Amino acid sequence: MERLYFSVLAGLAIGIAAICNLASGGIIGAALFAFALSAIVCGKWILFTGKAGFFSDRNEFFQLGLILFYNAAGVALAVLLADAFSSLGDNAARIVDIRKAAGLRVFFPSILTGLIMTVSVKCAREGQWLPLVLGIPTFVMCGFPHCVADIAYYCMACDFPWTVWLMSVAGNLIGCNLPTLMRLVPHKTS
């Protein structure tokens, strides 16, 4: 339970990456998310989308809500500390407008984010960093929602569409578990 406090650090790292993405954009902004996730994996900090595909029992599943809460606190801290960059609110508003325009359909690209996150974290834990270095910028460049990073965008834009965000949480959760679910389906041989 005490390690859950490392979730604040994970949220802080993702919050900083989101702010950097708003400030620089493009491939540089996307690459900074890979740096944040690398720090999270190396520090063994706990990120909702880094843990959601790896829970082993019902208790760990229910801890995901607490992890998300602590991640949100870390993101909020990053946003508060970066408040001096008020010009970033316009960039955040553009991302929020895209999420809101997608509405409940935000669920589907959120699944892809979760899938990429679980594959990236699993590989990094095994010492294979290339999927993380390439996968994380891929979903950022594609504009796929990440429920923790989106908290930063919503806060900086002063616009929090709760229903859209909850759909991204659900999509991320399902996507994070796709690799595990796919192993449960036996492969047919011809």
N, C-alpha and C positions, 0 to 999 in steps of 0.2 A: 504494500500500500504506500509506503514512504516513497518509492520510486515514481509514483504518480506525479510527484512534484516536478519531476524531470519533464513532464508534459508542458509545463510553463516555458521551460527553455526551448522545447521543440516549437511551441507556438511563437515564441520570440524570434527564433531563426526563420520560420516561415513568414512572419510579419515583416522582418527586415528584407527578406527576398522579395516580397510583394511590393514593398516601398521602392526597392531598387528597380524592380520591373517597371513600375510606374514612372520612375525618373529617367530610365534609359531606354526601356522598351527593346523590341527586336530580339535578336539572338543573344545579345549581352544580358538583357533582363531575364531571358529564359534560362541562360546558363547559370545565373546567380541562384536560381532555385535548386539546381543540381549541387551547388556548393552548400546550400542550407541543408539539403537532405543528406549529403555526405557527413556534415557535422553531426546531424541527428543520429545517423547510423554509428559513426565512430564513438560518439559520446554516450551511446545507448539511451538517448533521450526517447521519450514516448510520444509518437505522433499518431493521431487517430487513424490516418490512412496507412501508416506504417505498421500498426498493430491489428487493424481490422481483419486482415487476411491470415492472422497467425494465432488467434485465440484458441485455447485448447479445451475450455470447459464453460459451463453456463456462467460462472462467477466472472470469468474474464470477459465474456460477452457483455455482461451488464456493466462492467467497469468502463466499457467504451464510451458511455455517456459522460462519465466523470473525466475521462481522458480528453474528450472533446471540449468539455467545460474549461479544463486547465489550458488546453491549446488556445481557446478563445481568449483567456486571460493574458496569455503571452503575446498574442497578436494585438490585443488592445493596448498592452504596455508599449509595444513597438510603435503603434499608431500615435499614442500619446507623446512618446519621446520624439517622434518625427513631425509633430504638429507644425513646426516652423515651415515645413514645405507645403504651404497652403495651395500652391499652384498644382500640386498633384491631385487635388480633388477633382479637377476637370478630367484628367486622365482616368481616374477611378470611376467617375460618372459614366464615361463611355463604356467601360466594361460592365457596369451595373445595368446600363440601358440594354446592352446585348443580352445579358442574363434575363432581364425582365421581358424582353421581346420574345425570347424562347419560351418563357413561362414554364409550364410543367414538362415541356419537352427537354428541359435542361437535364432531366433524369438520364437520358440516353448517352450524351457525351460524358456525363459524370461516371458512368459505368466504365468507359474507356480509361478515364483517369485512374480509377481504382485498380484496374487491371495492370496498367503501366506501373503504378506505385508498388504493388505486391511483387511483381516480377523484378523491379529495380532493387527493392529492399532485400528480397531473397538472394539475388545474385551478389549484392554488395556484402551481405553477411557471410557469403561463401568465398569472398575475396575477388569476385569478378565485378569490377566497377564499371565496365563499359555500358551495360544496360542502363545504369543509373545516370551516367554522364550524358548518354544520348536520349534515353527515354523521358527523363523529366523535362528537358527543354522541348521535346517533341509535343507533349500535351500542353505545355504553356504556349508554344508557338501556334498550336491549333486552336487555342482559346477554350480548351476543355475545362469545365469547372472543377475546382479543388475546394472542398467545403471549408477548410481551414484558411487557405489564402484568400478566399472570397470574403471572409470576415473583414480582412483589412480593406478590401475594395469598398465594401458596403459602409464601413465606418468612415472611411475617408471621403466618400461621396455623400455622407449623411442620409443614406437611403438604404434601409434594410428590408428587402422583400422576403419575409419569413417563409412563405410557402415555396418560393423558388429555392431558397437556401435549403430547406428541409428535403426537397427533391434531390438536390445535389448530395446531401448527406446520404440519402437512401441509395442513390446511384453509385456513389463512391464505395459504400459498404458492400453492395452486391458485386461491383467490379473487383474489389479487393479479394473477394471469395471465389471468383470464377476459376482461378488456377486450382484451388482445392477441389471445387466441385467437378472440374473437368477430369481430375484423377479418379473420381468415383465412377465415372462412366467407362466401362470396359471398351477397349479398342477392338474392333472386329478385324480379323485377318482374313484375307481371301484365300 
